[in-house]
Amino acid sequence: MVSLQSLDDLEGEPHAELFPGEEPQTIRLSLDEGEEIAPHQHPDRQIVFHQLSGAVDVTLGEETYELSPGDVARFDGDQYVSPKARSDSEALLVLAPREE
């Protein structure tokens, strides 16, 4: 079975789930310049953050990483994460259950 979805058709802001109810969770994150998401966690998840357009500073704990189009970050969801857009941006996030 193949599920197809277009990022352009998604309506949720700033988060839009591509395949609701399916694992791993796949989210489109759209942020306007200067917009940020407060520090939060995704316990028991491994996260892949693929920057599609724009520029985002992603703070993981005490460290901040600058992501540009094409950059991919992978991190443990137990860390506090807070993305802040340096310009209008779009990213694709995959939140997979952590394997023990």
Biopython code that builds the backbone (N, CA, C, O; Angstrom):
import numpy as np
from Bio.PDB.StructureBuilder import StructureBuilder

atoms = [
    (1, "MET", "N", (0.831, -1.169, 0.000)),
    (1, "MET", "CA", (0.000, 0.000, 0.000)),
    (1, "MET", "C", (0.886, 1.247, 0.000)),
    (1, "MET", "O", (1.902, 1.281, 0.695)),
    (2, "VAL", "N", (0.521, 2.247, -0.754)),
    (2, "VAL", "CA", (1.255, 3.507, -0.820)),
    (2, "VAL", "C", (0.312, 4.634, -0.433)),
    (2, "VAL", "O", (-0.806, 4.726, -0.942)),
    (3, "SER", "N", (0.772, 5.487, 0.471)),
    (3, "SER", "CA", (0.014, 6.684, 0.842)),
    (3, "SER", "C", (0.740, 7.881, 0.260)),
    (3, "SER", "O", (1.940, 8.043, 0.480)),
    (4, "LEU", "N", (0.034, 8.717, -0.476)),
    (4, "LEU", "CA", (0.631, 9.908, -1.066)),
    (4, "LEU", "C", (-0.011, 11.147, -0.465)),
    (4, "LEU", "O", (-1.210, 11.167, -0.186)),
    (5, "GLN", "N", (0.801, 12.179, -0.268)),
    (5, "GLN", "CA", (0.318, 13.435, 0.295)),
    (5, "GLN", "C", (1.185, 14.558, -0.250)),
    (5, "GLN", "O", (2.393, 14.383, -0.412)),
    (6, "SER", "N", (0.597, 15.689, -0.530)),
    (6, "SER", "CA", (1.353, 16.859, -0.978)),
    (6, "SER", "C", (1.493, 17.838, 0.180)),
    (6, "SER", "O", (0.501, 18.172, 0.828)),
    (7, "LEU", "N", (2.710, 18.303, 0.447)),
    (7, "LEU", "CA", (2.921, 19.277, 1.514)),
    (7, "LEU", "C", (2.110, 20.541, 1.267)),
    (7, "LEU", "O", (1.629, 21.164, 2.213)),
    (8, "ASP", "N", (1.957, 20.920, 0.015)),
    (8, "ASP", "CA", (1.234, 22.137, -0.338)),
    (8, "ASP", "C", (-0.259, 22.056, -0.015)),
    (8, "ASP", "O", (-0.913, 23.088, 0.135)),
    (9, "ASP", "N", (-0.805, 20.839, 0.093)),
    (9, "ASP", "CA", (-2.229, 20.667, 0.363)),
    (9, "ASP", "C", (-2.570, 20.681, 1.852)),
    (9, "ASP", "O", (-3.745, 20.719, 2.217)),
    (10, "LEU", "N", (-1.560, 20.651, 2.707)),
    (10, "LEU", "CA", (-1.800, 20.583, 4.148)),
    (10, "LEU", "C", (-2.200, 21.942, 4.689)),
    (10, "LEU", "O", (-1.654, 22.966, 4.280)),
    (11, "GLU", "N", (-3.157, 21.951, 5.613)),
    (11, "GLU", "CA", (-3.712, 23.208, 6.097)),
    (11, "GLU", "C", (-3.314, 23.572, 7.515)),
    (11, "GLU", "O", (-3.416, 24.745, 7.873)),
    (12, "GLY", "N", (-2.868, 22.643, 8.338)),
    (12, "GLY", "CA", (-2.542, 22.954, 9.727)),
    (12, "GLY", "C", (-1.339, 23.865, 9.856)),
    (12, "GLY", "O", (-0.341, 23.664, 9.165)),
    (13, "GLU", "N", (-1.410, 24.860, 10.722)),
    (13, "GLU", "CA", (-0.307, 25.793, 10.958)),
    (13, "GLU", "C", (-0.033, 25.895, 12.446)),
    (13, "GLU", "O", (-1.008, 25.996, 13.190)),
    (14, "PRO", "N", (1.168, 25.881, 12.953)),
    (14, "PRO", "CA", (2.368, 25.669, 12.164)),
    (14, "PRO", "C", (2.637, 24.201, 11.869)),
    (14, "PRO", "O", (3.500, 23.880, 11.052)),
    (15, "HIS", "N", (1.885, 23.285, 12.544)),
    (15, "HIS", "CA", (2.082, 21.851, 12.319)),
    (15, "HIS", "C", (0.967, 21.290, 11.454)),
    (15, "HIS", "O", (-0.189, 21.693, 11.580)),
    (16, "ALA", "N", (1.309, 20.377, 10.593)),
    (16, "ALA", "CA", (0.309, 19.643, 9.820)),
    (16, "ALA", "C", (0.792, 18.201, 9.703)),
    (16, "ALA", "O", (1.896, 17.954, 9.219)),
    (17, "GLU", "N", (-0.025, 17.254, 10.142)),
    (17, "GLU", "CA", (0.349, 15.849, 10.107)),
    (17, "GLU", "C", (0.054, 15.272, 8.729)),
    (17, "GLU", "O", (-1.063, 15.388, 8.225)),
    (18, "LEU", "N", (1.067, 14.646, 8.120)),
    (18, "LEU", "CA", (0.905, 14.126, 6.771)),
    (18, "LEU", "C", (0.024, 12.883, 6.709)),
    (18, "LEU", "O", (-0.855, 12.782, 5.852)),
    (19, "PHE", "N", (0.255, 11.951, 7.604)),
    (19, "PHE", "CA", (-0.474, 10.683, 7.588)),
    (19, "PHE", "C", (-1.042, 10.434, 8.985)),
    (19, "PHE", "O", (-0.467, 9.662, 9.753)),
    (20, "PRO", "N", (-2.168, 11.081, 9.326)),
    (20, "PRO", "CA", (-2.716, 11.003, 10.681)),
    (20, "PRO", "C", (-2.918, 9.566, 11.145)),
    (20, "PRO", "O", (-3.424, 8.714, 10.414)),
    (21, "GLY", "N", (-2.502, 9.329, 12.395)),
    (21, "GLY", "CA", (-2.702, 8.026, 13.010)),
    (21, "GLY", "C", (-1.709, 6.965, 12.606)),
    (21, "GLY", "O", (-1.773, 5.842, 13.108)),
    (22, "GLU", "N", (-0.783, 7.292, 11.704)),
    (22, "GLU", "CA", (0.192, 6.301, 11.244)),
    (22, "GLU", "C", (1.548, 6.558, 11.891)),
    (22, "GLU", "O", (1.890, 7.692, 12.224)),
    (23, "GLU", "N", (2.301, 5.494, 12.058)),
    (23, "GLU", "CA", (3.667, 5.588, 12.578)),
    (23, "GLU", "C", (4.650, 5.326, 11.451)),
    (23, "GLU", "O", (4.379, 4.506, 10.574)),
    (24, "PRO", "N", (5.783, 6.007, 11.463)),
    (24, "PRO", "CA", (6.125, 7.090, 12.364)),
    (24, "PRO", "C", (5.325, 8.348, 12.034)),
    (24, "PRO", "O", (4.860, 8.517, 10.906)),
    (25, "GLN", "N", (5.168, 9.228, 13.022)),
    (25, "GLN", "CA", (4.474, 10.484, 12.783)),
    (25, "GLN", "C", (5.314, 11.328, 11.824)),
    (25, "GLN", "O", (6.530, 11.440, 11.984)),
    (26, "THR", "N", (4.660, 11.913, 10.838)),
    (26, "THR", "CA", (5.340, 12.766, 9.868)),
    (26, "THR", "C", (4.617, 14.105, 9.851)),
    (26, "THR", "O", (3.412, 14.170, 9.606)),
    (27, "ILE", "N", (5.366, 15.173, 10.114)),
    (27, "ILE", "CA", (4.788, 16.497, 10.322)),
    (27, "ILE", "C", (5.446, 17.508, 9.387)),
    (27, "ILE", "O", (6.661, 17.491, 9.191)),
    (28, "ARG", "N", (4.621, 18.394, 8.811)),
    (28, "ARG", "CA", (5.167, 19.558, 8.118)),
    (28, "ARG", "C", (5.127, 20.710, 9.112)),
    (28, "ARG", "O", (4.086, 20.988, 9.707)),
    (29, "LEU", "N", (6.269, 21.382, 9.291)),
    (29, "LEU", "CA", (6.355, 22.525, 10.186)),
    (29, "LEU", "C", (6.588, 23.766, 9.341)),
    (29, "LEU", "O", (7.598, 23.866, 8.645)),
    (30, "SER", "N", (5.648, 24.721, 9.401)),
    (30, "SER", "CA", (5.772, 25.991, 8.685)),
    (30, "SER", "C", (5.859, 27.104, 9.712)),
    (30, "SER", "O", (4.990, 27.228, 10.575)),
    (31, "LEU", "N", (6.911, 27.917, 9.621)),
    (31, "LEU", "CA", (7.096, 29.032, 10.537)),
    (31, "LEU", "C", (7.351, 30.302, 9.742)),
    (31, "LEU", "O", (8.093, 30.290, 8.760)),
    (32, "ASP", "N", (6.737, 31.394, 10.169)),
    (32, "ASP", "CA", (7.019, 32.698, 9.582)),
    (32, "ASP", "C", (8.288, 33.250, 10.222)),
    (32, "ASP", "O", (8.656, 32.851, 11.327)),
    (33, "GLU", "N", (8.949, 34.162, 9.532)),
    (33, "GLU", "CA", (10.162, 34.778, 10.058)),
    (33, "GLU", "C", (9.909, 35.311, 11.470)),
    (33, "GLU", "O", (8.936, 36.026, 11.711)),
    (34, "GLY", "N", (10.800, 34.953, 12.400)),
    (34, "GLY", "CA", (10.692, 35.384, 13.787)),
    (34, "GLY", "C", (9.811, 34.506, 14.656)),
    (34, "GLY", "O", (9.866, 34.605, 15.882)),
    (35, "GLU", "N", (8.999, 33.646, 14.050)),
    (35, "GLU", "CA", (8.120, 32.763, 14.824)),
    (35, "GLU", "C", (8.946, 31.649, 15.458)),
    (35, "GLU", "O", (9.881, 31.128, 14.850)),
    (36, "GLU", "N", (8.585, 31.294, 16.692)),
    (36, "GLU", "CA", (9.285, 30.198, 17.357)),
    (36, "GLU", "C", (8.311, 29.351, 18.149)),
    (36, "GLU", "O", (7.209, 29.782, 18.488)),
    (37, "ILE", "N", (8.742, 28.148, 18.433)),
    (37, "ILE", "CA", (7.946, 27.222, 19.231)),
    (37, "ILE", "C", (8.669, 27.056, 20.561)),
    (37, "ILE", "O", (9.875, 26.810, 20.596)),
    (38, "ALA", "N", (7.929, 27.192, 21.645)),
    (38, "ALA", "CA", (8.503, 27.105, 22.985)),
    (38, "ALA", "C", (9.187, 25.755, 23.194)),
    (38, "ALA", "O", (8.795, 24.757, 22.590)),
    (39, "PRO", "N", (10.207, 25.725, 24.048)),
    (39, "PRO", "CA", (10.893, 24.458, 24.332)),
    (39, "PRO", "C", (9.903, 23.387, 24.779)),
    (39, "PRO", "O", (9.030, 23.630, 25.613)),
    (40, "HIS", "N", (10.060, 22.206, 24.206)),
    (40, "HIS", "CA", (9.190, 21.081, 24.520)),
    (40, "HIS", "C", (9.930, 19.793, 24.226)),
    (40, "HIS", "O", (11.006, 19.811, 23.628)),
    (41, "GLN", "N", (9.359, 18.674, 24.644)),
    (41, "GLN", "CA", (9.952, 17.356, 24.435)),
    (41, "GLN", "C", (8.996, 16.453, 23.671)),
    (41, "GLN", "O", (7.790, 16.689, 23.613)),
    (42, "HIS", "N", (9.580, 15.408, 23.084)),
    (42, "HIS", "CA", (8.819, 14.327, 22.455)),
    (42, "HIS", "C", (9.371, 13.021, 23.044)),
    (42, "HIS", "O", (10.127, 12.306, 22.385)),
    (43, "PRO", "N", (8.981, 12.717, 24.301)),
    (43, "PRO", "CA", (9.534, 11.533, 24.961)),
    (43, "PRO", "C", (9.317, 10.266, 24.141)),
    (43, "PRO", "O", (8.314, 10.112, 23.444)),
    (44, "ASP", "N", (10.279, 9.375, 24.247)),
    (44, "ASP", "CA", (10.227, 8.063, 23.601)),
    (44, "ASP", "C", (10.211, 8.146, 22.082)),
    (44, "ASP", "O", (9.717, 7.234, 21.419)),
    (45, "ARG", "N", (10.753, 9.242, 21.515)),
    (45, "ARG", "CA", (10.816, 9.407, 20.063)),
    (45, "ARG", "C", (12.244, 9.736, 19.623)),
    (45, "ARG", "O", (13.005, 10.372, 20.353)),
    (46, "GLN", "N", (12.581, 9.296, 18.440)),
    (46, "GLN", "CA", (13.752, 9.765, 17.711)),
    (46, "GLN", "C", (13.210, 10.707, 16.655)),
    (46, "GLN", "O", (12.190, 10.410, 16.033)),
    (47, "ILE", "N", (13.864, 11.833, 16.439)),
    (47, "ILE", "CA", (13.337, 12.836, 15.529)),
    (47, "ILE", "C", (14.334, 13.114, 14.416)),
    (47, "ILE", "O", (15.534, 13.262, 14.647)),
    (48, "VAL", "N", (13.800, 13.181, 13.200)),
    (48, "VAL", "CA", (14.563, 13.629, 12.034)),
    (48, "VAL", "C", (13.908, 14.921, 11.585)),
    (48, "VAL", "O", (12.704, 14.963, 11.332)),
    (49, "PHE", "N", (14.716, 15.990, 11.485)),
    (49, "PHE", "CA", (14.257, 17.331, 11.147)),
    (49, "PHE", "C", (14.931, 17.708, 9.835)),
    (49, "PHE", "O", (16.132, 17.977, 9.811)),
    (50, "HIS", "N", (14.164, 17.731, 8.737)),
    (50, "HIS", "CA", (14.695, 18.030, 7.403)),
    (50, "HIS", "C", (14.241, 19.418, 6.994)),
    (50, "HIS", "O", (13.052, 19.642, 6.769)),
    (51, "GLN", "N", (15.170, 20.345, 6.897)),
    (51, "GLN", "CA", (14.842, 21.720, 6.516)),
    (51, "GLN", "C", (14.629, 21.784, 5.007)),
    (51, "GLN", "O", (15.541, 21.495, 4.233)),
    (52, "LEU", "N", (13.413, 22.165, 4.590)),
    (52, "LEU", "CA", (13.071, 22.208, 3.171)),
    (52, "LEU", "C", (13.315, 23.585, 2.559)),
    (52, "LEU", "O", (13.849, 23.693, 1.455)),
    (53, "SER", "N", (12.918, 24.647, 3.289)),
    (53, "SER", "CA", (13.090, 26.007, 2.776)),
    (53, "SER", "C", (13.278, 26.958, 3.942)),
    (53, "SER", "O", (12.922, 26.644, 5.078)),
    (54, "GLY", "N", (13.842, 28.127, 3.651)),
    (54, "GLY", "CA", (14.060, 29.120, 4.689)),
    (54, "GLY", "C", (15.214, 28.733, 5.594)),
    (54, "GLY", "O", (16.044, 27.896, 5.239)),
    (55, "ALA", "N", (15.257, 29.351, 6.770)),
    (55, "ALA", "CA", (16.341, 29.116, 7.727)),
    (55, "ALA", "C", (15.762, 29.085, 9.133)),
    (55, "ALA", "O", (14.926, 29.916, 9.491)),
    (56, "VAL", "N", (16.212, 28.124, 9.922)),
    (56, "VAL", "CA", (15.705, 27.929, 11.276)),
    (56, "VAL", "C", (16.876, 27.700, 12.222)),
    (56, "VAL", "O", (17.832, 26.999, 11.890)),
    (57, "ASP", "N", (16.787, 28.299, 13.399)),
    (57, "ASP", "CA", (17.690, 27.963, 14.494)),
    (57, "ASP", "C", (16.961, 26.951, 15.356)),
    (57, "ASP", "O", (15.867, 27.224, 15.852)),
    (58, "VAL", "N", (17.561, 25.787, 15.535)),
    (58, "VAL", "CA", (16.969, 24.742, 16.364)),
    (58, "VAL", "C", (17.803, 24.622, 17.633)),
    (58, "VAL", "O", (18.976, 24.249, 17.592)),
    (59, "THR", "N", (17.171, 24.947, 18.765)),
    (59, "THR", "CA", (17.859, 24.817, 20.047)),
    (59, "THR", "C", (17.509, 23.469, 20.642)),
    (59, "THR", "O", (16.339, 23.132, 20.824)),
    (60, "LEU", "N", (18.560, 22.695, 20.944)),
    (60, "LEU", "CA", (18.436, 21.385, 21.583)),
    (60, "LEU", "C", (19.169, 21.481, 22.912)),
    (60, "LEU", "O", (20.399, 21.522, 22.952)),
    (61, "GLY", "N", (18.409, 21.516, 23.995)),
    (61, "GLY", "CA", (19.034, 21.715, 25.302)),
    (61, "GLY", "C", (19.703, 23.081, 25.346)),
    (61, "GLY", "O", (19.030, 24.107, 25.252)),
    (62, "GLU", "N", (21.028, 23.098, 25.488)),
    (62, "GLU", "CA", (21.800, 24.342, 25.579)),
    (62, "GLU", "C", (22.457, 24.724, 24.252)),
    (62, "GLU", "O", (23.031, 25.808, 24.148)),
    (63, "GLU", "N", (22.389, 23.874, 23.251)),
    (63, "GLU", "CA", (23.054, 24.109, 21.961)),
    (63, "GLU", "C", (22.055, 24.564, 20.910)),
    (63, "GLU", "O", (20.918, 24.092, 20.877)),
    (64, "THR", "N", (22.487, 25.496, 20.040)),
    (64, "THR", "CA", (21.643, 25.962, 18.939)),
    (64, "THR", "C", (22.323, 25.627, 17.620)),
    (64, "THR", "O", (23.524, 25.840, 17.453)),
    (65, "TYR", "N", (21.542, 25.102, 16.692)),
    (65, "TYR", "CA", (22.040, 24.690, 15.379)),
    (65, "TYR", "C", (21.304, 25.482, 14.307)),
    (65, "TYR", "O", (20.080, 25.605, 14.353)),
    (66, "GLU", "N", (22.045, 26.019, 13.345)),
    (66, "GLU", "CA", (21.462, 26.762, 12.235)),
    (66, "GLU", "C", (21.194, 25.799, 11.088)),
    (66, "GLU", "O", (22.120, 25.183, 10.561)),
    (67, "LEU", "N", (19.924, 25.667, 10.698)),
    (67, "LEU", "CA", (19.565, 24.772, 9.601)),
    (67, "LEU", "C", (19.149, 25.589, 8.388)),
    (67, "LEU", "O", (18.391, 26.552, 8.498)),
    (68, "SER", "N", (19.653, 25.190, 7.241)),
    (68, "SER", "CA", (19.328, 25.797, 5.950)),
    (68, "SER", "C", (18.732, 24.725, 5.062)),
    (68, "SER", "O", (18.798, 23.543, 5.401)),
    (69, "PRO", "N", (18.140, 25.110, 3.910)),
    (69, "PRO", "CA", (17.524, 24.109, 3.034)),
    (69, "PRO", "C", (18.488, 22.958, 2.712)),
    (69, "PRO", "O", (19.639, 23.167, 2.329)),
    (70, "GLY", "N", (17.974, 21.755, 2.879)),
    (70, "GLY", "CA", (18.756, 20.556, 2.613)),
    (70, "GLY", "C", (19.405, 19.966, 3.848)),
    (70, "GLY", "O", (19.812, 18.805, 3.830)),
    (71, "ASP", "N", (19.515, 20.750, 4.943)),
    (71, "ASP", "CA", (20.111, 20.234, 6.174)),
    (71, "ASP", "C", (19.154, 19.265, 6.849)),
    (71, "ASP", "O", (17.936, 19.436, 6.811)),
    (72, "VAL", "N", (19.736, 18.242, 7.470)),
    (72, "VAL", "CA", (18.955, 17.246, 8.200)),
    (72, "VAL", "C", (19.598, 17.060, 9.568)),
    (72, "VAL", "O", (20.802, 16.825, 9.669)),
    (73, "ALA", "N", (18.791, 17.164, 10.620)),
    (73, "ALA", "CA", (19.253, 16.914, 11.979)),
    (73, "ALA", "C", (18.483, 15.730, 12.538)),
    (73, "ALA", "O", (17.288, 15.573, 12.288)),
    (74, "ARG", "N", (19.186, 14.899, 13.298)),
    (74, "ARG", "CA", (18.544, 13.768, 13.966)),
    (74, "ARG", "C", (18.866, 13.876, 15.443)),
    (74, "ARG", "O", (20.019, 14.093, 15.814)),
    (75, "PHE", "N", (17.839, 13.724, 16.305)),
    (75, "PHE", "CA", (18.085, 13.868, 17.733)),
    (75, "PHE", "C", (17.050, 13.099, 18.543)),
    (75, "PHE", "O", (15.998, 12.704, 18.041)),
    (76, "ASP", "N", (17.384, 12.901, 19.808)),
    (76, "ASP", "CA", (16.532, 12.191, 20.746)),
    (76, "ASP", "C", (15.449, 13.137, 21.242)),
    (76, "ASP", "O", (15.748, 14.256, 21.658)),
    (77, "GLY", "N", (14.208, 12.705, 21.202)),
    (77, "GLY", "CA", (13.083, 13.530, 21.611)),
    (77, "GLY", "C", (13.005, 13.805, 23.099)),
    (77, "GLY", "O", (12.178, 14.611, 23.524)),
    (78, "ASP", "N", (13.839, 13.160, 23.906)),
    (78, "ASP", "CA", (13.866, 13.463, 25.334)),
    (78, "ASP", "C", (14.506, 14.823, 25.605)),
    (78, "ASP", "O", (14.319, 15.393, 26.681)),
    (79, "GLN", "N", (15.262, 15.347, 24.631)),
    (79, "GLN", "CA", (15.852, 16.671, 24.767)),
    (79, "GLN", "C", (14.774, 17.734, 24.572)),
    (79, "GLN", "O", (13.798, 17.524, 23.852)),
    (80, "TYR", "N", (14.966, 18.863, 25.219)),
    (80, "TYR", "CA", (14.084, 19.993, 24.940)),
    (80, "TYR", "C", (14.478, 20.575, 23.593)),
    (80, "TYR", "O", (15.659, 20.800, 23.329)),
    (81, "VAL", "N", (13.482, 20.820, 22.737)),
    (81, "VAL", "CA", (13.719, 21.366, 21.398)),
    (81, "VAL", "C", (12.884, 22.629, 21.234)),
    (81, "VAL", "O", (11.744, 22.705, 21.693)),
    (82, "SER", "N", (13.479, 23.619, 20.567)),
    (82, "SER", "CA", (12.773, 24.870, 20.299)),
    (82, "SER", "C", (13.272, 25.439, 18.967)),
    (82, "SER", "O", (14.374, 25.984, 18.907)),
    (83, "PRO", "N", (12.474, 25.318, 17.896)),
    (83, "PRO", "CA", (12.858, 25.922, 16.620)),
    (83, "PRO", "C", (12.403, 27.383, 16.538)),
    (83, "PRO", "O", (11.322, 27.738, 17.006)),
    (84, "LYS", "N", (13.251, 28.218, 15.934)),
    (84, "LYS", "CA", (12.911, 29.624, 15.691)),
    (84, "LYS", "C", (13.315, 29.962, 14.260)),
    (84, "LYS", "O", (14.455, 29.735, 13.856)),
    (85, "ALA", "N", (12.364, 30.507, 13.498)),
    (85, "ALA", "CA", (12.603, 30.806, 12.080)),
    (85, "ALA", "C", (13.395, 32.102, 11.927)),
    (85, "ALA", "O", (13.021, 33.139, 12.475)),
    (86, "ARG", "N", (14.500, 32.028, 11.170)),
    (86, "ARG", "CA", (15.253, 33.224, 10.801)),
    (86, "ARG", "C", (14.661, 33.851, 9.543)),
    (86, "ARG", "O", (14.904, 35.023, 9.255)),
    (87, "SER", "N", (13.885, 33.069, 8.796)),
    (87, "SER", "CA", (13.141, 33.538, 7.628)),
    (87, "SER", "C", (11.935, 32.620, 7.486)),
    (87, "SER", "O", (11.879, 31.574, 8.133)),
    (88, "ASP", "N", (10.964, 32.993, 6.647)),
    (88, "ASP", "CA", (9.835, 32.098, 6.410)),
    (88, "ASP", "C", (10.401, 30.733, 6.044)),
    (88, "ASP", "O", (11.304, 30.636, 5.213)),
    (89, "SER", "N", (9.880, 29.689, 6.656)),
    (89, "SER", "CA", (10.509, 28.387, 6.461)),
    (89, "SER", "C", (9.513, 27.245, 6.525)),
    (89, "SER", "O", (8.396, 27.374, 7.024)),
    (90, "GLU", "N", (9.970, 26.123, 5.996)),
    (90, "GLU", "CA", (9.188, 24.895, 6.017)),
    (90, "GLU", "C", (10.150, 23.739, 6.241)),
    (90, "GLU", "O", (11.225, 23.681, 5.644)),
    (91, "ALA", "N", (9.743, 22.814, 7.118)),
    (91, "ALA", "CA", (10.554, 21.640, 7.415)),
    (91, "ALA", "C", (9.651, 20.417, 7.475)),
    (91, "ALA", "O", (8.447, 20.522, 7.707)),
    (92, "LEU", "N", (10.249, 19.276, 7.264)),
    (92, "LEU", "CA", (9.554, 18.002, 7.380)),
    (92, "LEU", "C", (10.168, 17.273, 8.570)),
    (92, "LEU", "O", (11.381, 17.067, 8.618)),
    (93, "LEU", "N", (9.324, 16.881, 9.536)),
    (93, "LEU", "CA", (9.787, 16.181, 10.722)),
    (93, "LEU", "C", (9.216, 14.782, 10.746)),
    (93, "LEU", "O", (8.040, 14.570, 10.453)),
    (94, "VAL", "N", (10.066, 13.823, 11.099)),
    (94, "VAL", "CA", (9.634, 12.442, 11.290)),
    (94, "VAL", "C", (9.916, 12.097, 12.738)),
    (94, "VAL", "O", (11.055, 12.179, 13.198)),
    (95, "LEU", "N", (8.864, 11.709, 13.459)),
    (95, "LEU", "CA", (8.964, 11.354, 14.869)),
    (95, "LEU", "C", (8.714, 9.865, 14.986)),
    (95, "LEU", "O", (7.570, 9.413, 14.951)),
    (96, "ALA", "N", (9.788, 9.103, 15.124)),
    (96, "ALA", "CA", (9.692, 7.644, 15.148)),
    (96, "ALA", "C", (9.798, 7.134, 16.582)),
    (96, "ALA", "O", (10.571, 7.672, 17.376)),
    (97, "PRO", "N", (9.029, 6.105, 16.917)),
    (97, "PRO", "CA", (9.169, 5.526, 18.245)),
    (97, "PRO", "C", (10.618, 5.066, 18.462)),
    (97, "PRO", "O", (11.225, 4.453, 17.584)),
    (98, "ARG", "N", (11.153, 5.373, 19.639)),
    (98, "ARG", "CA", (12.517, 4.962, 19.950)),
    (98, "ARG", "C", (12.556, 3.462, 20.187)),
    (98, "ARG", "O", (11.730, 2.911, 20.915)),
    (99, "GLU", "N", (13.507, 2.827, 19.574)),
    (99, "GLU", "CA", (13.682, 1.387, 19.770)),
    (99, "GLU", "C", (14.536, 1.178, 21.001)),
    (99, "GLU", "O", (15.560, 1.838, 21.179)),
    (100, "GLU", "N", (14.117, 0.273, 21.837)),
    (100, "GLU", "CA", (14.876, -0.033, 23.072)),
    (100, "GLU", "C", (15.992, -0.965, 22.779)),
    (100, "GLU", "O", (16.740, -1.337, 23.683)),
]
sb = StructureBuilder()
sb.init_structure("model")
sb.init_model(0)
sb.init_chain("A")
sb.init_seg("    ")
for serial, (resi, resn, name, xyz) in enumerate(atoms, 1):
    if name == "N":
        sb.init_residue(resn, " ", resi, " ")
    sb.init_atom(name, np.array(xyz, "f"), 0.0, 1.0, " ", f" {name:<3s}", serial, name[0])
structure = sb.get_structure()
